[in-house]
Amino acid sequence: MASSHATSPLARPLPELSTVAGVRLSAVAAGIRYKGRTDLMLAEFAPGTVAAGVYTKNACPGAPIVWCRQALQTPQARLLIVNAGNANVFTGQAGVKACEDCADAASALFECSTQDIFLASTGVIGEQLPQERIITALPDAKSKLSEDHWEEAARAIMTTDTFPKAARRDTSIHGTPVRIQGIAKGSGMIAPDMATMLAYVATDADLPQDVLQSLLAAGTAKSFNAITVDSDTSTSDMVMLFATKQAKNKPVTSVQDPALHDFVQALNDVLLELALLVVRDGEGATKQIQIDVTGAQSDLSAHRVALSIANSPLVKTAIAGEDANWGRVVMAVGKSGEPADRDTLSVAVGGTWIAKNGGVIENYDETPVVAHMKGQDITIHVDLGLGQGVGRVWTCDLTHGYIDINGSYRS
């Protein structure tokens, strides 16, 4: 169902959005599940646009995920069609046919190959997608395409989201100005196993597909694959990056090209900003939590320990209740399955060290920690004291609101 809940207290306003040369978007009401709102987003890309994608690792993916994986085997992209309200997951051959029907209709309407069309669906699992409603709405969506409809597109793909999500950066390659701009949706069923929701980023940079794919995979590792709301990996999720090549920058052939330095930083900033907006709109969330783990035997081990803390219901509910119960953090470290030693473990909350080397610090004063817990942005730092491995993960608290939203999701 579409969110009927109040806007998240952690919501951020949309940034000042602009256009990306070679991208036109629209949003229309197809009546797929919702009434009185847009629920179908269409994006058209200039000829020559290439795409990169990272998709969910859920073993029961939706038909659109399978479609996009196949479409990505050829680098060209002309259309992106996204519907909200129905995930087209666990729908068997009917789901496959829905994708084929939508792609065929769009192919005829835009006179392009079906292999250049990417499809996505988000919403309820296990209900057949009424593709005829999408097909009927496509001509209207085509007529409304515009370079400046980014906000409309961001709103059309929302489900339980309470606010639209977008990010933008301007940078350069070889001195040529280029732009990166993206939108995302996501609120629940969020866990870092690629992906975590739907996110679409476009740039007018001229980059080859293999470079684009490498940059997206690397950027995702430190953004969308470093957030979790509820430890559940969705069946439908993806992050895609489109390069329209309209900026006409000098050629780049390798991710190691020094000319890409500023672009890579800007791209990673966009990906992280979008990912953190998803955390800030976590279902029922009232606090964003950053978890840093240092002193692990490896970076991977640190990442896993951080996730164990981030996914712990006891840690998340303690933070929701503004309870500085750091013992739950110790518990989550110990259950992670990663190397840890009680006698070298240190814990800090809000920059205040509480425990070091297996015990509470002498004369520990909880006052600054209690004050920190009352804020909206919580930080936890765990040092394992075993090595040089580091990791950072973001999550949100767990409140009654999460139960309220997910207990009535289909009704």
HUCOR-V923841 format. One record per backbone hydrogen bond with DSSP energy under -1.0 kcal/mol. CO is the residue of the C=O (numbers start at 1). NH is the residue of the N-H. Records with the same first field share a line. If there is no record, write none. Layout:
CO = NH, NH
//
This chain:
8 = 11
20 = 23
22 = 46
24 = 44
25 = 146
26 = 42
28 = 39, 40
39 = 84
40 = 28
41 = 82
42 = 26
43 = 80
44 = 24
46 = 49
49 = 77
50 = 243
52 = 241
54 = 239
62 = 66
63 = 67
64 = 68
65 = 69
66 = 70
67 = 71
68 = 72
70 = 73
71 = 74
75 = 51
78 = 45
79 = 118
80 = 43
81 = 120
82 = 41
83 = 122
85 = 124
88 = 63
89 = 126
92 = 96
93 = 97
94 = 98
95 = 99
96 = 100
97 = 101
98 = 102
99 = 103
100 = 104
101 = 105
102 = 106
103 = 107
104 = 108
105 = 109
106 = 110
107 = 111, 112
113 = 116
114 = 117
116 = 78, 79
118 = 81
120 = 83
122 = 85
124 = 87
129 = 131
130 = 133
131 = 135
132 = 136
133 = 137
134 = 138
137 = 141
138 = 142
139 = 143
140 = 144
142 = 145
146 = 25, 149
149 = 153
150 = 154
151 = 155
152 = 156
153 = 157
155 = 158
159 = 3
165 = 184
167 = 182
169 = 180
171 = 178
173 = 176
176 = 173
178 = 171
179 = 204
180 = 169
181 = 202
182 = 167
183 = 200
185 = 198
187 = 283
190 = 229, 230, 231
191 = 193
193 = 57
197 = 238
198 = 185
199 = 240
200 = 183
201 = 242
202 = 181
203 = 244
204 = 247
205 = 245
208 = 212
209 = 213
210 = 214
211 = 215
212 = 216
213 = 217
214 = 218
215 = 219
216 = 220
217 = 221
220 = 223, 225
223 = 226
226 = 394
235 = 62
237 = 56
238 = 199
239 = 54
240 = 201
241 = 52
242 = 203
243 = 50
254 = 257
257 = 260
258 = 261
260 = 264
261 = 265
262 = 266
263 = 267
264 = 268
265 = 269
266 = 270
267 = 271
268 = 272
269 = 273
270 = 274
271 = 275
272 = 276
273 = 277
274 = 278
275 = 279
276 = 280
279 = 282
282 = 285
287 = 397
288 = 378
289 = 395
290 = 380
291 = 393
292 = 382
293 = 391
294 = 384
295 = 386, 387
296 = 389
298 = 302
299 = 303
300 = 304
301 = 305
302 = 306
303 = 307
304 = 308
305 = 309
306 = 310
307 = 311
309 = 312
312 = 316
313 = 317
314 = 318
315 = 319
316 = 320, 398
317 = 321
318 = 323
319 = 322
323 = 325
324 = 326
325 = 328
326 = 330
327 = 331
328 = 332
329 = 333
330 = 334
331 = 335
333 = 336
341 = 344
345 = 358
346 = 383
347 = 354, 355
348 = 381
349 = 352
352 = 349
354 = 361
355 = 347
356 = 359
359 = 356
361 = 364
366 = 370
367 = 371
368 = 372
369 = 373
372 = 375
376 = 288
378 = 290
379 = 350
380 = 292
381 = 348
382 = 294
383 = 346
389 = 296
391 = 293
393 = 291
394 = 228
395 = 289
399 = 402
400 = 404
401 = 405
402 = 406
403 = 407
//
